[in-house]
Amino acid sequence: MLQAGIVPGALPAVETDRKKIVARLEDAGWINRAVDRQGDQRGDQAVDHDVYTHPAQPDVRIVVLRRRVVTGAVARMIAKQAGWR
């Protein structure tokens, strides 16, 4: 028996608001490595994303686009890399 509003085979809902995703990453200890909004840490190149790393997982990098809302696929990728269930 199916519950109302549940579509069989549908992907689970994920947060797509960038501010909420970033807040959750930072609360979990992820550190933004592309700090400068006008250019990256290597020089004057403009970047349209932030890269988050975690001290306990140095080999994992999570890329978050600088857009108000990210797509569901990108949000699911971020959630998977961050270990959110």
C-alpha positions as a Markdown table, in Angstrom:
| # | Residue | x | y | z |
|---|---|---|---|---|
| 1 | Met | 0.0 | 0.0 | 0.0 |
| 2 | Leu | 1.4 | 3.4 | -1.0 |
| 3 | Gln | 1.3 | 6.5 | 1.1 |
| 4 | Ala | -0.4 | 9.6 | -0.4 |
| 5 | Gly | 2.1 | 11.8 | -2.2 |
| 6 | Ile | 4.8 | 9.1 | -2.5 |
| 7 | Val | 5.8 | 8.3 | -6.0 |
| 8 | Pro | 7.3 | 4.8 | -6.5 |
| 9 | Gly | 10.9 | 5.0 | -7.7 |
| 10 | Ala | 11.1 | 8.7 | -7.1 |
| 11 | Leu | 14.4 | 10.1 | -5.7 |
| 12 | Pro | 14.2 | 11.4 | -2.1 |
| 13 | Ala | 13.7 | 15.1 | -1.7 |
| 14 | Val | 17.0 | 17.0 | -1.0 |
| 15 | Glu | 17.7 | 20.6 | 0.0 |
| 16 | Thr | 18.5 | 22.7 | -3.0 |
| 17 | Asp | 18.8 | 26.2 | -1.3 |
| 18 | Arg | 22.5 | 27.0 | -1.5 |
| 19 | Lys | 22.5 | 29.0 | 1.8 |
| 20 | Lys | 21.0 | 26.0 | 3.7 |
| 21 | Ile | 23.5 | 23.6 | 2.1 |
| 22 | Val | 26.5 | 25.8 | 3.0 |
| 23 | Ala | 25.2 | 26.3 | 6.5 |
| 24 | Arg | 24.9 | 22.6 | 7.0 |
| 25 | Leu | 28.4 | 21.9 | 5.6 |
| 26 | Glu | 29.9 | 24.5 | 7.9 |
| 27 | Asp | 28.0 | 23.3 | 10.9 |
| 28 | Ala | 29.5 | 19.8 | 10.2 |
| 29 | Gly | 33.0 | 21.2 | 10.1 |
| 30 | Trp | 33.6 | 21.6 | 6.4 |
| 31 | Ile | 35.9 | 24.5 | 5.5 |
| 32 | Asn | 35.5 | 26.7 | 2.4 |
| 33 | Arg | 38.8 | 26.8 | 0.5 |
| 34 | Ala | 37.8 | 29.3 | -2.2 |
| 35 | Val | 37.2 | 32.1 | 0.3 |
| 36 | Asp | 37.7 | 35.2 | -1.9 |
| 37 | Arg | 34.5 | 36.0 | -3.8 |
| 38 | Gln | 36.3 | 38.0 | -6.5 |
| 39 | Gly | 39.0 | 35.5 | -7.3 |
| 40 | Asp | 40.4 | 32.2 | -6.2 |
| 41 | Gln | 43.3 | 31.7 | -3.9 |
| 42 | Arg | 45.7 | 31.2 | -6.8 |
| 43 | Gly | 45.4 | 34.7 | -8.2 |
| 44 | Asp | 43.0 | 36.8 | -10.1 |
| 45 | Gln | 40.9 | 34.1 | -11.7 |
| 46 | Ala | 37.2 | 34.5 | -11.0 |
| 47 | Val | 35.5 | 31.4 | -9.7 |
| 48 | Asp | 31.8 | 30.6 | -9.7 |
| 49 | His | 32.0 | 27.9 | -7.1 |
| 50 | Asp | 33.2 | 27.2 | -3.6 |
| 51 | Val | 35.3 | 24.1 | -2.6 |
| 52 | Tyr | 34.8 | 22.6 | 0.8 |
| 53 | Thr | 37.1 | 20.2 | 2.6 |
| 54 | His | 37.0 | 18.5 | 5.9 |
| 55 | Pro | 40.0 | 17.9 | 8.3 |
| 56 | Ala | 38.8 | 14.3 | 8.9 |
| 57 | Gln | 38.4 | 13.6 | 5.2 |
| 58 | Pro | 41.3 | 15.4 | 3.4 |
| 59 | Asp | 40.8 | 13.5 | 0.1 |
| 60 | Val | 37.1 | 14.6 | -0.3 |
| 61 | Arg | 36.3 | 17.9 | -1.9 |
| 62 | Ile | 32.7 | 19.2 | -2.2 |
| 63 | Val | 32.1 | 21.7 | -4.9 |
| 64 | Val | 29.1 | 24.1 | -4.3 |
| 65 | Leu | 28.1 | 26.4 | -7.2 |
| 66 | Arg | 27.5 | 30.0 | -6.4 |
| 67 | Arg | 23.9 | 30.1 | -7.4 |
| 68 | Arg | 20.9 | 30.7 | -5.2 |
| 69 | Val | 19.4 | 27.3 | -6.0 |
| 70 | Val | 21.3 | 24.2 | -7.1 |
| 71 | Thr | 19.8 | 21.4 | -9.1 |
| 72 | Gly | 18.4 | 18.3 | -7.4 |
| 73 | Ala | 21.2 | 16.2 | -8.9 |
| 74 | Val | 23.9 | 18.5 | -7.6 |
| 75 | Ala | 22.2 | 18.6 | -4.2 |
| 76 | Arg | 22.1 | 14.8 | -4.0 |
| 77 | Met | 25.8 | 14.6 | -5.0 |
| 78 | Ile | 26.7 | 17.1 | -2.2 |
| 79 | Ala | 24.7 | 15.1 | 0.3 |
| 80 | Lys | 26.3 | 11.9 | -0.7 |
| 81 | Gln | 29.8 | 13.3 | -0.5 |
| 82 | Ala | 29.1 | 14.9 | 2.9 |
| 83 | Gly | 27.7 | 11.6 | 4.2 |
| 84 | Trp | 24.2 | 12.9 | 4.9 |
| 85 | Arg | 21.4 | 10.4 | 5.0 |
